[in-house]
Amino acid sequence: MERFCGRLLPTIKSRRHPYRSMDSYVAANAQLSLIKIKYNLEDSLSLLPKGSSAQLNFHNVSYPTCELLPPRRTASSGSLLPTLVKKIAVSLATRFNTTTRIIGKHLKPEIIEQWGKVRRLDGDTMHASSLVKPKYDNRDATFVRVPLQYDLLVDKHARSRDREPEYEPQSFYGQLENIFVVKLPATPDLELVQPATLILAAIRTCTVEAENSLDMHYYKRQGRTEVVDMTSVQCVVGRVKVGNMYAIIDRSGSMARGYYDPDDE
């Protein structure tokens, strides 16, 4: 309360009508806050010098559609959990079609960085729950939609063995827990002729238990954590508490999702 009153005092421009000045400031500040949240303009409308903030961001030519934003944590400032290192190794083993033992020879904690935010160019800014804690008056930007690897074709009649399989795309959602930058050296073990930089995301999946006619999904529990490439993370999704479950609000639209054509085989 003292901090809020301290922000109001400089806005008083009239001794005869102090409340009019304060009312105008409160209304304008609320409108600006809503614009920032609705259109993801927190960084664009920031009064900090643009040069200093841009230097802290991370870009890579292999990932032209996104950039990473602070906070940033290196191996020297905080050790990674062994379970996370193992999950990264499993993801890289699948990517390079090799074993986790070979990956372990080149995957050292000192070549792994963690970042707090990822911003899709002309899109959403997503937060890693391990480094960015949402404020009480801000939305939770850690829950995301994951297409591509997670848009699987599921047999609608899997429990009926006598019926012909009929496939449909199924979306998966999860919480973005970690954002990793892994810098691998050139090595013939991975068929890398030059060093490679990978941006990975650790996502704890949401176990969807129901959905309605509006394509809204409901979940109660979260499942395992998996590491995927950052190109698989598409957008932020919202959540609304409904009884003992959460409804997932996906505003990406059907055109932004993977499309399956059964005749294109």
Secondary structure, DSSP 8 states (H G I E B T S, - for coil): -HHHHHHHGGG---SS-HHHHHHHHHHHHHHHHHHHHHHT-TTTT--S-HHHHHHHSB--TT-TTEEEEEEEE-TTTS---HHHHHHHHHHHHHHHTS-HHHHHHH--GGGEEEEEEEEETTS-EEE-TTT----TTS--TTEEEE-GGG-EEEETTTT-TTS---EEEE-EEEEEEEEEEEEE--BGGGTBSS-EEEEEEEEEEEEEEEE-TT--EEEEEEEEEEEEEGGG--EE-EEEEETTEEEEE--S-GGGS----TT--
